Every structure is written in structure tokens, then in C-alpha cells.
């Protein structure tokens, strides 16, 4: 054996790394997409917003890495390109943050609200909800008026709202609320990128403020309203409401019963116009055009009918984008469809991991904040997993078992299993529950959506100007009734929904990174790293205890874990926070049931003195001694030394609070503002 020179080991290792990177030819785009997404994720994980100097330094670093990529060898150059792409992800996310910046209400407002309707939906309680832009508020100048506000209507007896109308009402508005608990869903960040500067509710009827003006936006809004009304007239009941929801995106008429059944059966994604709907529509148009051209031999044999079909399908995708209201999910679906069709037009494979990577980069360039949402994570997880699995199956050859009706059934079964396995962890992380029979429901419902509902709705809309839409819409209605029947039957099965406790907030980024690396990996070594990351995230998930103590950001609600489950200090009020806490605990109890549990008596926890109102406050202040905690919905003055006070003034600087005993017997306290950091969407604490 020849002796090994230790001085050459680092160089030899570097050569191996460069050689491995050189072998990534044909698989580099997924790594660039991974690097860009990682940069976006790093931006949203920063504790402090980068200032101009830091942003400039990152820009210089990105340019330097690009220069190294241009001048360096293949392996080293690609590493530099990955570094530049990662920094570009950080800068793109910060640029988007600055582009959507707008005034955010900093106090509670009550008065006249006027604006143009840009979106209509329903809240979790079933109330109609309007999003308004071009807002005018009393006694507020344009510089401090939010660009958009969202109002829930408690009284729907006024005029019928339509997108594009300028309306007015009297409403209570407040700033977007922070997370219900540290590490929870950050609605303030979500609202920032939706340009929502205030949310609230109105209890008086809606009035028309100004006759609608002409313009493209108004024409599109009228077209969407006309299509929705036409479908509801021809398909009465919830069937028509579902048809309107999956064509125009208007879910305001859906009943709570239908929505809950679809959620419990894991079929709620059929209502959200996303990649599935866009893919079904584009796929139907593509194969219909190509099949029709195949019936004409001179065209099929002498012309690129595949490219022609893609060119015809693309305008249909654009039309569907406008018809559905252009929501974030639909925009993302359109980008993915456009990338796939563009690949066909260029003669490349439409369903490849490179196409998925291009779509991911395009979506993140357009809306970097979508990386943090379940829509992006679940759609790309499902698409990437399906592409990888079916490409692997096709490389092994198509045996008799993949042909004919057997192949269709097996492909459907494989698709449901793969997509369910890829999206299941993200669904559990975001929604704290798992539909036990979701694969079964999707196997029974999705084929009906693809083969009957979407194609026939499209045909019906095309034939509607000719008055020939009755037959296709009727058959599409039968398909919708089948889907709703499946949802109800599956939702009624014992144990159809299993609640899942929310894990530590670090689980999601680690798992997402692991699955992204797995999608981009080529060799077994890199796949091993990906599997290790996923395993680490699962380990963190299993070892994630729920906080023993939770305090809402307005100090109106206290929640403490007991042997019977989480005890709540109120049986009514602050219902949204109470529901979120119990849902994150994986606890199916209602707020009233949780409040009726025995009060906490754990000696490891402090004594709690809760003042729900001003009448309770003097007694709570007098009883709070050293080591005790006082939770008051009103400012607490005069508390004794050693009494820890959580009142509205204190909570403004902390946000929601969580606490649990640590290994040494003391309490570890975590605050929402601590995890959120000093970011533009986080209100500054009072001095």
C-alpha cells in the first residue's frame, strides 16, 4: 500500500465534490430551485430585517459568486452559482416585502368604510366576507389609510355584493392579529403580503357608494358574476354552489355542512382552484385538440399536432385564471401549467423534475411568500413525487399490467397513494388533523372530477351563448352530486378524522428541506442526507410537547394543561384563540367543555389569578403574591412585588405567551414577538 499524504486529502476531497457536481448535468435546475427556495426560507426565518447595508453586501456577494461561477471550473463554478442563487432568494423575498408594503392600522377604528370589492368569500363562522381596495376611512389621510381591508358582514340584508362595485358601510376595524401562540400561524405576515392593513366586521347593511365604472377589471368581475349566477340557476342547491366555486372561485354560497364534509374526507382541495383544476382543464383541452387532429391523417402525419394542442390549451389556462378570480393558488397553478405547456412547445418533456423546478423558481420569483403556505408546499410535494415515481416506473418499462383498464386503475391507485404520502405530512402540520380515509375518498372523487365535472363544465360554458348548455351541465351536476355523496359517506365513517397535536415550529422547515433535497438528489449519498433530514424532523415532531401555559396576546384568555386536557379561563369569548389552542393540542373538546374542566393545581406551575373584567381586578391584584401570575384583560395597577403581571399593556410588547417547566424546575417562557423578530409586518412595541 502506498502511504497517503495528509496534505493531499483536502484537495482529493474537493476533486471528488467537483466530479460529483459535474455528474449532475441534466439535474442542475432542481438544485438551483432548492437553493433559491432555501434563500427565501432563510429570509423569513431571520430575526431582524436586513438593513440597506446588509442588503447591499448580499447583492455584492451574489455578483461575486456569479463571477466565480462564470470563471470557475464546472464543479466549483456550479457551487458558486448555487451560492449566488441562494443569496438571490433572500434578496427577492426582501424586495417583495418592500413592494407590498403599505399602511397598517395601529388602533381600533369605528366609522364609515368605503371601498371597491375585490374578493368575496366566507369566514370560518359562515359570515360573508368582503375584501376592499381603494379604501376611504373617515378622518384618515391617504398616507395612513390601509390599501386593503377585509370586513365580515353580520347583516346581509343590504345590496348584493359583486366584485368591482364600490360600496360603503359602517364597521369596526382593527390591526391584523399576531399568532395565537408563539410559533403559530403568523397572520400578520400573511396579511402583509395580501396588502391587508385592517380587518373587522360590520353590523349594518351594505350600501352602493358609486355606480360601477367601465374597464377590464369590471368586465371580468361581471363575467365571473354572470357565470356563477348561471350555474346556480341551472344547478340548484349546493350542487350549483360547488359548480360556481370550482369555476369562478366564489365559495360564498357553500353551506357549513358541505364544507365540513369535504374537509373531513380530505376533499376540500377540490374547492380550492389550484393545480388539480388547472391541470384537469389544460389536460382535457390538450388531449381533445390533439385527439381531434389525430382524426385527420394529413395533419397528424405531417404537422406538430402536439405543439399545436399545447398552443391551444395555454389561452384556456389564461381564461380560467381570470374566470376564477386570479387568487394566489390559481396564479401558482397557472404558472405551473404555463411552464408545462411551454416545455411541450419547445419539444421538451412536460412532466419532468426540471419542469417542476422551473415552475417553483417562477412562482417564488413572483410570490416568495408562497413558500410558507400549505398551498405551495403541498402542490409541489405532490407534483414532484408523482413525476419522480412515474418516471421511475416508465424507466422499468410498461408491462401488460400497465396497459388497458388495469393500467388506468393501477395508475389511479398509485397516484392517490403517492400524492397522499407526499402531502400528508404537510397537511397534518398545517391543519392539525389527518383524514384517515382520504386516499379512499380521493380515489372515488378525483376521477369523477377529471373525467366528467371539469370537462363538462367547460363544454357547458362554451355552449352557453348558444343555449345548448343544458345537457353537459346536467351531467356535470350528477358528477358533483357523486363527489358530495362520497364526501358525506367518508366523513360519517367512524374515526374519519384524527386530530394531530401541533409540533415545534422548527419541524416544518427541516422536513421541507429534506423533501426538497430528496427531489433534487441523484446519488444514494445525497438521498441519504435527505432521508436523514426527514428523520430528524420526524424525531422533532415526536418529541414536541405542547406548552403547559398559554396566554392570549390581549390577556383575555389563559390556557393551562391538566390531566383532563387544557383548561381554559373562559367558556365564551376569544373563541378563535380558544379553538386554535385546542386544535393545536389535538383536543376535540369545545371551548365550553375545556372551561368546565378542573382548574389547574400542578405544584410545578405558578398560582394563577385571572381577572376577566374590572370587577374582578381588585381581588385578583390583592391575592397575587410573590411567584404568582396575574392575568388581566384590563390594566393591572398596584400589584405586589414578585407578582408577575400579564395585562394588555404588557402583552403589546410580548404578543402571545407560552411557558413550560424545564429540566431544572423553572419555567421557560417564550413569546410570539420573540419568534417573529423585528420584521416589517410585526408592530413595534410601545416605548
C-alpha positions as a printed Julia matrix, in Angstrom:
687×3 Matrix{Float64}:
   0.0    0.0     0.0
   1.19   3.46   -0.79
   1.27   5.91    2.07
  -1.4    8.6     1.96
  -0.18  12.16    2.07
  -2.4   14.01    4.57
  -1.74  17.28    2.76
  -3.42  15.97   -0.4
  -6.58  14.76    1.37
  -8.46  18.09    1.29
  -7.61  18.55   -2.4
  -8.66  14.99   -3.2
 -11.96  15.51   -1.38
 -12.5   18.76   -3.28
 -11.87  16.93   -6.58
 -14.45  14.32   -5.65
 -17.0   17.01   -4.83
 -16.37  18.78   -8.12
 -16.61  15.48  -10.01
 -19.92  14.71   -8.31
 -21.25  18.11   -9.27
 -20.04  17.59  -12.83
 -22.18  14.44  -12.95
 -25.28  16.48  -12.15
 -25.69  17.51  -15.78
 -29.38  17.4   -16.56
 -30.23  17.67  -12.84
 -28.88  21.12  -12.02
 -32.13  23.08  -12.24
 -33.67  21.25   -9.27
 -30.63  22.21   -7.18
 -30.93  25.84   -8.25
 -34.62  25.78   -7.33
 -33.68  24.26   -3.98
 -31.06  26.96   -3.41
 -33.47  29.76   -4.33
 -36.2   28.34   -2.08
 -33.68  27.94    0.75
 -32.74  31.6     0.38
 -36.4   32.61    0.56
 -36.85  30.42    3.64
 -33.78  31.91    5.3
 -35.19  35.39    4.76
 -38.45  34.54    6.5
 -36.51  32.89    9.32
 -34.33  35.94   10.03
 -34.85  37.52   13.45
 -34.2   41.03   12.11
 -35.0   42.64    8.77
 -31.76  43.26    6.82
 -30.98  46.95    6.51
 -29.73  48.65    3.35
 -26.1   47.97    4.18
 -26.76  44.25    4.7
 -28.84  44.04    1.52
 -26.12  45.8    -0.45
 -23.49  43.44    0.94
 -25.62  40.46   -0.09
 -26.01  41.91   -3.56
 -22.24  42.3    -3.9
 -21.76  38.75   -2.62
 -24.24  37.41   -5.18
 -22.43  39.22   -8.01
 -19.09  37.91   -6.79
 -20.46  34.35   -6.73
 -21.81  34.82  -10.26
 -18.37  35.94  -11.4
 -16.8   32.87   -9.78
 -19.42  30.7   -11.47
 -18.53  32.22  -14.83
 -14.77  31.94  -14.38
 -14.54  28.76  -12.3
 -14.37  25.17  -13.4
 -17.52  23.09  -13.85
 -17.85  21.8   -10.29
 -16.56  24.85   -8.44
 -18.47  27.15  -10.78
 -21.76  25.41  -10.08
 -21.17  25.63   -6.33
 -20.66  29.38   -6.75
 -23.85  29.55   -8.83
 -25.78  27.78   -6.07
 -24.43  30.28   -3.55
 -25.46  33.19   -5.79
 -28.92  31.69   -6.25
 -29.35  31.27   -2.52
 -28.48  34.91   -1.87
 -30.79  35.91   -4.72
 -33.64  34.12   -2.9
 -33.05  36.25    0.19
 -32.95  39.45   -1.87
 -36.04  38.52   -3.9
 -38.05  37.91   -0.74
 -36.95  41.23    0.75
 -37.79  43.06   -2.47
 -41.27  41.54   -2.45
 -41.7   42.62    1.18
 -40.91  46.21    0.23
 -43.14  46.15   -2.88
 -46.27  45.12   -0.96
 -45.59  47.43    2.0
 -48.47  49.66    2.97
 -50.08  51.37    5.96
 -51.32  49.08    8.72
 -53.96  50.27   11.16
 -52.45  50.7    14.62
 -55.62  51.24   16.66
 -59.25  50.15   16.76
 -61.39  52.1    14.3
 -65.16  52.5    14.2
 -66.81  54.5    11.47
 -67.61  54.68    7.79
 -65.7   52.4     5.43
 -65.83  52.8     1.68
 -64.03  50.79   -0.97
 -64.17  48.64   -4.09
 -64.94  44.93   -3.71
 -62.08  42.79   -4.99
 -62.91  39.47   -3.34
 -65.91  37.77   -1.76
 -65.68  34.69    0.46
 -66.94  33.39    3.79
 -65.27  33.28    7.19
 -64.96  30.16    9.33
 -68.19  31.17   11.08
 -70.06  31.32    7.77
 -70.35  35.13    7.54
 -69.92  36.74    4.13
 -66.55  38.46    3.94
 -65.54  41.27    1.6
 -62.04  42.42    0.71
 -61.97  46.08   -0.35
 -59.3   48.14   -2.05
 -59.18  51.86   -2.87
 -60.28  52.34    0.72
 -61.53  55.54    2.31
 -61.88  55.9     6.09
 -63.22  58.88    7.99
 -60.66  61.27    9.46
 -57.75  59.41    7.87
 -55.48  60.72    5.13
 -54.36  58.59    2.16
 -50.88  58.11    3.64
 -52.22  56.3     6.71
 -55.2   54.54    5.15
 -54.69  50.79    4.57
 -54.51  49.73    0.94
 -56.95  46.89    1.6
 -59.36  45.98    4.38
 -61.43  42.86    4.98
 -64.89  43.04    6.57
 -67.24  40.28    7.71
 -70.88  41.22    7.2
 -73.1   40.43   10.17
 -76.13  41.81    8.31
 -76.6   40.55    4.74
 -79.96  42.22    4.12
 -78.49  45.07    2.09
 -77.46  45.1    -1.56
 -75.99  42.0    -3.19
 -72.21  42.48   -3.31
 -70.39  41.9    -6.57
 -66.68  42.2    -7.37
 -65.94  45.59   -8.89
 -68.7   47.5    -7.07
 -67.77  50.42   -4.83
 -69.68  50.04   -1.56
 -69.87  51.63    1.85
 -70.87  50.56    5.35
 -70.1   51.24    9.0
 -67.6   48.82   10.51
 -65.3   48.03   13.38
 -61.71  47.65   12.17
 -58.56  46.56   13.98
 -54.98  45.68   13.03
 -54.27  42.12   11.84
 -53.76  39.91   14.87
 -50.5   38.19   15.7
 -50.0   34.44   16.24
 -52.38  32.84   18.73
 -49.32  31.26   20.36
 -45.54  31.5    19.88
 -44.52  29.72   16.68
 -48.13  29.51   15.48
 -49.58  30.73   12.19
 -48.42  34.31   11.65
 -51.5   36.1    10.34
 -49.71  39.45   10.48
 -47.18  38.23    7.92
 -49.95  36.65    5.85
 -51.96  39.89    5.85
 -48.88  41.94    4.96
 -48.42  40.1     1.67
 -52.16  40.26    0.95
 -51.84  44.04    1.45
 -54.45  43.83    4.21
 -53.94  46.71    6.61
 -57.06  46.14    8.71
 -59.74  43.53    9.35
 -63.1   43.8    11.06
 -66.84  43.41   10.86
 -69.95  45.41   10.1
 -73.43  45.1    11.59
 -75.32  47.41    9.23
 -76.49  46.69    5.66
 -74.14  47.26    2.75
 -74.84  50.26    0.5
 -73.77  51.1    -3.04
 -71.43  54.08   -2.88
 -70.83  54.67   -6.56
 -72.1   53.31   -9.85
 -69.55  50.91  -11.37
 -67.25  52.33  -13.99
 -66.07  50.64  -17.16
 -62.77  48.87  -17.55
 -61.22  45.44  -17.95
 -61.41  44.62  -14.24
 -65.13  45.42  -14.13
 -65.79  43.4   -17.28
 -64.03  40.38  -15.77
 -65.93  40.8   -12.5
 -69.24  40.96  -14.35
 -68.32  37.89  -16.4
 -67.49  35.93  -13.24
 -70.73  37.02  -11.57
 -72.74  36.08  -14.67
 -71.13  32.64  -14.9
 -71.68  31.98  -11.19
 -75.33  33.04  -11.31
 -75.94  30.99  -14.45
 -74.53  27.85  -12.87
 -76.6   28.34   -9.72
 -79.76  28.78  -11.79
 -79.18  25.64  -13.85
 -77.86  23.51  -10.98
 -79.93  24.34   -7.89
 -78.9   23.74   -4.3
 -75.38  23.01   -3.14
 -74.61  21.37   -6.5
 -74.75  24.76   -8.19
 -72.78  26.37   -5.36
 -69.99  23.81   -5.8
 -70.04  24.34   -9.58
 -69.69  28.1    -9.05
 -66.88  27.54   -6.54
 -64.75  25.4    -8.87
 -65.27  27.67  -11.88
 -65.33  31.22  -10.52
 -63.78  30.69   -7.08
 -66.89  32.08   -5.34
 -67.48  29.89   -2.27
 -69.78  32.33   -0.51
 -72.85  30.14   -1.04
 -71.42  26.87    0.29
 -73.08  25.52    3.41
 -71.13  24.69    6.55
 -72.24  21.06    6.27
 -70.77  20.65    2.79
 -67.54  22.41    3.71
 -67.03  20.27    6.81
 -67.78  17.05    4.94
 -65.22  17.91    2.26
 -62.63  18.76    4.91
 -63.21  15.58    6.92
 -62.89  13.44    3.8
 -59.73  15.23    2.56
 -61.62  16.51   -0.48
 -61.53  20.21    0.42
 -58.8   20.7    -2.18
 -61.49  20.18   -4.84
 -62.94  23.57   -3.84
 -59.62  25.44   -3.95
 -58.87  26.3    -7.56
 -55.29  25.11   -7.76
 -53.02  22.79   -9.69
 -55.56  19.97   -9.86
 -58.26  22.07  -11.54
 -55.85  23.82  -13.87
 -54.22  20.5   -14.75
 -57.57  18.84  -15.45
 -58.73  21.73  -17.61
 -55.49  22.06  -19.55
 -55.17  18.3   -19.91
 -58.71  17.97  -21.28
 -58.2   20.76  -23.83
 -54.78  19.4   -24.82
 -55.95  15.84  -25.39
 -59.23  16.93  -27.02
 -57.37  19.09  -29.56
 -54.68  16.52  -30.19
 -57.23  13.72  -30.47
 -59.3   15.75  -32.89
 -56.27  16.49  -35.06
 -55.31  12.81  -34.99
 -58.56  12.07  -36.83
 -57.17  13.98  -39.82
 -54.23  11.83  -41.05
 -52.59  14.5   -43.26
 -52.35  16.84  -40.26
 -51.36  14.17  -37.77
 -48.59  12.79  -40.0
 -47.1   16.0   -41.33
 -47.51  18.64  -38.64
 -46.54  19.02  -34.95
 -50.04  18.46  -33.53
 -48.62  18.06  -30.03
 -47.27  21.59  -30.08
 -50.49  22.86  -31.65
 -52.51  21.31  -28.85
 -50.28  22.98  -26.26
 -50.66  26.33  -28.02
 -54.47  25.99  -27.87
 -54.5   24.87  -24.23
 -52.47  27.85  -22.99
 -55.17  30.51  -23.71
 -57.72  28.3   -21.95
 -55.48  28.26  -18.88
 -55.22  32.06  -19.02
 -59.0   32.37  -19.38
 -59.52  30.12  -16.35
 -57.09  32.28  -14.38
 -59.28  35.34  -14.96
 -62.58  33.46  -14.59
 -61.57  32.07  -11.19
 -60.65  35.47   -9.8
 -56.87  35.18  -10.01
 -56.3   34.09   -6.42
 -52.81  33.24   -5.21
 -53.41  29.5    -5.6
 -54.76  29.95   -9.13
 -51.84  32.16  -10.12
 -49.45  29.48   -8.9
 -51.39  26.82  -10.83
 -51.29  28.93  -13.99
 -47.53  29.36  -13.73
 -47.08  25.6   -13.36
 -49.39  24.91  -16.32
 -47.65  27.54  -18.47
 -44.26  26.0   -17.73
 -45.5   22.52  -18.64
 -47.1   23.74  -21.88
 -44.02  25.8   -22.68
 -41.92  22.66  -22.37
 -44.19  20.93  -24.89
 -43.92  23.88  -27.28
 -40.13  23.68  -27.05
 -40.14  19.95  -27.69
 -39.12  19.0   -24.14
 -40.8   16.65  -21.71
 -43.68  18.37  -19.95
 -43.64  16.2   -16.82
 -40.05  16.22  -15.66
 -38.36  17.27  -12.46
 -36.77  20.13  -14.41
 -40.21  21.47  -15.36
 -41.23  21.3   -11.71
 -38.05  23.17  -10.76
 -38.69  25.89  -13.35
 -42.26  26.3   -12.1
 -41.04  26.54   -8.5
 -38.48  29.21   -9.37
 -41.09  31.18  -11.35
 -43.62  31.06   -8.51
 -41.05  32.05   -5.9
 -39.78  34.92   -8.04
 -43.35  36.14   -8.38
 -44.53  35.49   -4.82
 -41.7   34.41   -2.49
 -44.1   34.41    0.48
 -45.98  31.46   -1.01
 -43.14  29.22    0.22
 -44.52  29.5     3.77
 -48.06  28.45    2.86
 -49.6   24.98    2.61
 -50.68  25.51   -1.0
 -47.14  25.82   -2.36
 -45.75  23.08   -0.16
 -48.48  20.54   -0.87
 -48.81  21.21   -4.61
 -45.08  20.96   -5.3
 -44.66  18.0    -2.97
 -47.41  16.13   -4.81
 -46.24  17.14   -8.29
 -42.59  16.34   -7.6
 -43.4   12.98   -6.02
 -45.67  11.97   -8.91
 -43.07  12.95  -11.51
 -40.31  11.02   -9.73
 -42.4    7.89   -9.17
 -43.94   7.7   -12.64
 -40.6    8.42  -14.32
 -39.12   5.57  -12.31
 -41.99   3.29  -13.36
 -41.61   4.26  -17.03
 -37.87   3.54  -16.96
 -38.63  -0.02  -15.88
 -40.84  -0.46  -18.91
 -44.58  -0.74  -19.34
 -45.64  -4.32  -18.86
 -49.12  -5.75  -19.54
 -50.21  -4.69  -16.07
 -49.79  -1.02  -17.04
 -51.99  -1.23  -20.14
 -55.7   -1.02  -20.63
 -58.17  -0.71  -17.8
 -55.77  -2.41  -15.39
 -53.19   0.27  -16.05
 -55.76   3.03  -15.53
 -56.84   1.55  -12.19
 -53.27   0.96  -11.03
 -52.2    4.45  -12.11
 -55.11   5.95  -10.19
 -54.26   3.91   -7.1
 -50.56   4.75   -7.35
 -51.29   8.44   -7.9
 -53.56   8.61   -4.84
 -51.05   6.8    -2.63
 -48.03   8.84   -3.81
 -49.79  12.21   -3.66
 -51.31  11.37   -0.28
 -47.98  10.26    1.15
 -46.22  13.4    -0.15
 -48.84  15.88    1.04
 -49.98  14.1     4.2
 -47.2   15.39    6.49
 -47.72  18.98    5.33
 -51.49  18.71    5.76
 -51.03  17.37    9.3
 -48.51  20.12   10.12
 -50.74  22.94    8.9
 -54.23  21.69    9.78
 -53.56  19.5    12.85
 -55.67  16.64   11.62
 -55.47  13.69    9.25
 -58.31  12.29    7.2
 -57.96   8.57    7.84
 -59.82   7.65    4.67
 -58.58  10.45    2.45
 -56.99   8.09   -0.1
 -60.29   6.22   -0.48
 -62.26   9.46   -0.88
 -59.84  10.82   -3.48
 -59.86   7.57   -5.46
 -63.64   7.76   -5.68
 -63.99  11.52   -6.24
 -60.99  12.79   -8.21
 -61.62  10.6   -11.3
 -65.18  11.95  -11.45
 -63.82  15.48  -11.23
 -61.34  14.84  -14.05
 -63.43  12.77  -16.43
 -66.84  14.39  -16.04
 -67.16  17.53  -13.92
 -64.36  19.75  -15.25
 -64.67  18.78  -18.96
 -68.47  19.07  -18.98
 -68.47  22.38  -17.12
 -66.06  23.71  -19.73
 -68.2   22.39  -22.58
 -71.29  23.85  -20.93
 -69.68  27.28  -20.63
 -68.6   27.17  -24.29
 -72.12  26.2   -25.38
 -73.87  28.66  -23.06
 -74.01  31.55  -25.6
 -75.78  29.15  -28.0
 -78.27  27.96  -25.38
 -77.03  24.36  -25.65
 -75.53  24.02  -22.18
 -78.35  22.06  -20.51
 -77.11  18.5   -21.19
 -73.41  18.92  -20.29
 -74.22  20.95  -17.17
 -76.8   18.39  -16.04
 -74.3   15.55  -16.33
 -71.66  17.68  -14.6
 -74.2   18.22  -11.8
 -74.58  14.46  -11.42
 -70.81  14.23  -11.06
 -70.81  16.93   -8.38
 -73.58  15.11   -6.51
 -71.46  11.96   -6.63
 -68.49  13.82   -5.15
 -70.63  15.33   -2.38
 -72.1   11.9    -1.64
 -68.61  10.43   -1.34
 -67.58  13.27    0.98
 -70.58  12.75    3.25
 -70.23   8.97    3.38
 -66.49   9.08    4.13
 -66.88  11.88    6.69
 -69.5    9.81    8.54
 -67.2    6.79    8.89
 -66.03   6.17   12.5
 -62.61   7.73   13.08
 -62.62   9.54    9.74
 -60.68  12.45   11.24
 -57.75  12.02   13.6
 -56.56  15.14   15.44
 -52.79  15.69   15.47
 -51.04  17.93   18.06
 -49.06  20.78   16.53
 -45.3   20.19   16.64
 -42.47  22.59   17.28
 -42.27  25.28   14.6
 -38.83  24.01   13.52
 -40.28  20.72   12.23
 -41.76  22.21    9.06
 -38.61  23.85    7.6
 -36.45  20.8     8.35
 -38.96  18.43    6.77
 -39.48  20.72    3.78
 -35.73  20.97    3.2
 -35.35  17.21    3.44
 -38.1   16.51    0.92
 -36.73  19.16   -1.45
 -33.26  17.59   -1.3
 -34.83  14.19   -1.91
 -36.5   15.53   -5.06
 -33.27  17.05   -6.38
 -30.98  14.18   -5.33
 -29.4   11.85   -7.84
 -27.0    9.63   -5.94
 -27.62   7.48   -2.9
 -25.36   9.65   -0.75
 -27.45  12.78   -1.28
 -30.64  10.78   -0.86
 -29.26   9.55    2.44
 -28.81  13.16    3.57
 -32.39  13.9     2.55
 -33.74  10.89    4.42
 -31.7   11.91    7.46
 -33.27  15.41    7.41
 -36.77  13.95    7.16
 -35.95  11.54   10.01
 -34.68  14.44   12.14
 -37.9   16.36   11.5
 -39.98  13.32   12.48
 -37.9   12.96   15.64
 -38.5   16.61   16.5
 -42.19  16.11   15.77
 -42.49  13.17   18.15
 -40.53  15.0    20.86
 -42.55  18.23   20.6
 -44.51  18.75   23.83
 -47.32  21.28   23.92
 -46.83  24.34   26.16
 -48.13  23.91   29.7
 -49.28  27.55   29.85
 -50.7   29.75   27.08
 -51.79  33.39   27.37
 -53.52  35.22   24.52
 -51.98  38.4    23.16
 -54.72  40.54   24.76
 -54.54  38.72   28.14
 -58.23  37.81   27.88
 -57.63  34.04   27.83
 -55.46  31.67   29.84
 -54.99  28.01   28.97
 -53.22  25.51   31.27
 -52.68  21.79   30.69
 -54.2   19.44   33.24
 -54.67  15.69   33.42
 -58.07  16.13   31.77
 -56.69  18.3    28.96
 -56.21  22.03   28.56
 -58.27  24.11   30.98
 -59.45  27.49   29.68
 -60.24  30.53   31.81
 -63.34  31.49   29.77
 -66.2   29.46   28.34
 -67.14  32.15   25.79
 -65.34  34.99   24.06
 -61.94  34.92   22.34
 -63.35  31.89   20.54
 -60.88  31.96   17.67
 -57.89  31.75   20.02
 -59.51  29.04   22.17
 -60.33  26.97   19.09
 -56.77  27.34   17.77
 -55.23  26.23   21.08
 -57.44  23.16   21.39
 -56.89  22.29   17.74
 -53.12  22.57   18.19
 -53.41  20.3    21.23
 -55.21  17.71   19.12
 -58.13  18.14   21.53
 -61.64  17.79   20.02
 -63.3   19.48   23.03
 -65.22  22.73   22.66
 -64.29  25.91   24.5
 -67.16  25.43   26.96
 -66.08  21.85   27.67
 -62.46  22.91   28.21
 -63.53  25.7    30.59
 -65.57  23.2    32.62
 -62.51  21.04   33.36
 -60.98  21.12   36.86
 -58.81  24.18   37.44
 -55.03  23.59   37.32
 -53.37  22.53   40.56
 -49.9   21.43   39.44
 -47.33  22.5    42.09
 -44.72  22.9    39.34
 -46.77  25.77   37.91
 -47.43  29.18   39.49
 -50.74  30.09   41.1
 -52.96  31.89   38.6
 -55.22  34.85   39.38
 -57.48  35.65   36.43
 -59.37  38.95   36.24
 -61.89  38.73   33.41
 -63.25  42.22   33.98
 -62.8   45.37   36.02
 -64.92  44.0    38.86
 -62.6   41.0    39.31
 -59.41  43.06   39.11
 -59.09  44.43   42.71
 -59.5   40.98   44.27
 -57.04  39.41   41.83
 -54.44  42.15   42.47
 -54.8   41.74   46.24
 -54.47  37.93   46.08
 -51.44  37.84   43.75
 -48.34  37.21   45.84
 -44.68  36.52   45.05
 -44.3   33.82   42.4
 -47.95  34.09   41.35
 -49.2   35.13   37.91
 -51.9   37.74   37.37
 -53.73  37.62   34.01
 -55.99  40.6    33.48
 -57.98  41.83   30.47
 -57.62  45.37   31.91
 -54.53  47.32   33.02
 -53.42  45.93   36.39
 -52.03  48.61   38.72
 -50.79  48.16   42.26
 -49.74  44.51   42.12
 -47.35  43.42   44.88
 -43.66  42.9    44.25
 -42.92  39.43   42.9
 -46.33  39.09   41.25
 -45.89  38.56   37.5
 -48.48  40.62   35.64
 -49.81  39.88   32.16
 -52.19  42.65   31.13
 -52.88  44.37   27.78
 -50.01  46.82   28.21
 -47.53  44.01   28.91
 -48.82  41.85   26.07
 -48.27  44.59   23.49
 -44.54  44.07   23.89
 -44.71  40.27   24.16
 -47.53  39.01   21.98
 -48.96  35.64   22.93
 -47.02  33.85   25.68
 -46.2   30.16   26.16
 -44.45  28.61   29.16
 -43.45  25.12   30.31
 -41.32  23.74   33.15
 -37.75  22.95   32.09
 -35.25  20.37   33.35
 -34.11  22.49   36.3
 -37.64  23.08   37.57
 -38.07  26.68   36.45
 -40.4   27.95   33.77
 -39.15  28.55   30.24
 -41.16  31.44   28.79
 -41.43  32.01   25.04
 -43.2   34.96   23.42
 -44.66  35.37   19.95
 -42.76  38.61   19.33
 -39.52  36.82   20.21
 -40.07  34.25   17.45
 -41.48  36.75   14.95
 -38.48  39.03   15.33
 -38.17  42.64   14.26
 -39.82  42.39   10.84
 -41.86  44.94    8.85
 -45.15  43.09    9.45
 -44.65  42.96   13.24
 -45.98  46.06   15.04
 -43.36  47.84   17.08
 -43.7   47.54   20.82
 -44.55  50.79   22.63
 -41.6   52.62   24.15
